[in-house]
Amino acid sequence: MANKKAPEVPKTAAVIKREASANNYIALVSAMALVIVLVSGFIAKGLVNSIILNSQLILKQNQAKADLDKKLQDIPTLISNYKSLGDKQKLIIHALPTTPDFPQLVSITQAMSSNAGTQLKSVSPSVATAEAASGAPASSSGPSPFLYSAEINGSYSQIVQFFKNIELSARPMRVVSSDFSSADGVLKVTVVLSSYYQDKAKIDDETGTIK
Amino acid sequence: MSAARLNLAPEVYQSSQREKRRRKIARATAIAVSVIALAIVGVGLVIAGGQKLYLDRVNGQIKDSQTKVKSYTDLQDAATAQQHLKTLNDLTQSKARFSKFFEVLQEFAPQGVAATKITISESNAIEMTGSAKSYDLVTKLVKALEASNTKIGKNSAATNQPFFSSIQLSDVTDNGGNQGISFKLTTLMSSEVVSGK
């Protein structure tokens, strides 16, 4: 069976004009749709980025809010406990001051020395830590060491007692090194001690950037 | 009176109808694509708007909470005391009992041996520079330190942890004349010595 072929339409001027008009119409409609799709795509891309960023922001803000709520819940107990410390509040400040407080260290070392029966000859801050302490602020995340040296004279048992007193000090100290020498039956010790200080606690909320 | 419509040029008519169909399909496709694209944008705007509203609300709540936190005047001091107490506890836990080292040294070191410099690291490793009257005394000191708490000393037992481990002797030098022997010794203090128990 032979295929039935559509009869050809004679290409008259009217037919050509109609076809051109239809083609123009389709091109115009397609162009408009394309413009709409492109503009929508551009806007949608921005919106997707914004939605992703906002989602991360929501997560972080929810976390921050939960932390703050917990903080608000704990604060009354914390303050109540702090007030109940009474005189021990000062002891804590003295034991771990917010600055190196070298004058206090001199006083403590003098007390430890006289208690042990040794003679305190000199007390001086370590040059390196003194420079560091004067320039950099104390860290609140952990204790900062402050090195200083003391020279004491005494008998062996008195020196050992001095080391015991260091261990009993309310302000924590660690012996870093000790040099021994003796002259005229007197033991002379130059001891390098490390004491600590720590900045005030950070109570302000931290902010961060979400990329 | 009735009039009959006669199509004298069916091919031309069909061609006209085909053009109309093409226009219709093109228009419908363009509208559908545009509507979908605009709908996606619309949904995105609704989601982003909702998020913005939610964020504004949470932000307001956070600011309220921050204002409440700042209203506690003693908070800074209380938080500092809490933080410092924790640090003090940690520092006390890690504190080495240096005096205990002297007690042990006095108990085990033979006569004629003296320390001239002792350095202690944060890991409780001790570096001791000393002088002795003879090489034998240096050897005796090392042996005594190795055997401390396991073979010699009060309550010593083979099952005990030795007071000193990783003992290393170096720079043993005869200084000539009456100056005797100088030496350098490094060792690790056991937790028993460090804690003073």
Interface residues (C-beta under 8 A of the other chain):
Chain A: A6 P7 E8 V9 P10 V15 R18 E19 S21 A22 Y25 I26 V29 S30 M32 A33 I36 V37 S40 G41 I43 A44 L47 V48 S50 I51 N54 S55 L57 I58 Q61 N62 A64 K65 L68 D69 K71 L72 I75 L78 I79 N81 Y82 K83 L85 Q89 I92 I93 A95 L96 T98 S140 G142 P143 Y156 I159 V160 Q161 F163 K164 I166 E167 P172 R174 V175 V176 S177 S178 D179 F180 S181 S182 Y196 Q198 K200 A201 I203 D205
Chain B: E11 V12 Q14 S15 S16 E19 R22 R23 A26 R27 T29 A30 I31 V33 S34 A37 L38 I40 V41 G44 L45 I47 A48 Q51 K52 Y54 L55 V58 N59 Q61 I62 S65 Q66 K68 V69 Y72 D74 L75 Q76 D77 A78 A79 T80 A81 Q82 Q83 H84 L85 T87 L88 L91 T92 K95 A96 R97 F98 S99 F102 E103 Q106 A114 A115 T116 K117 I118 T119 I120 E122 G196
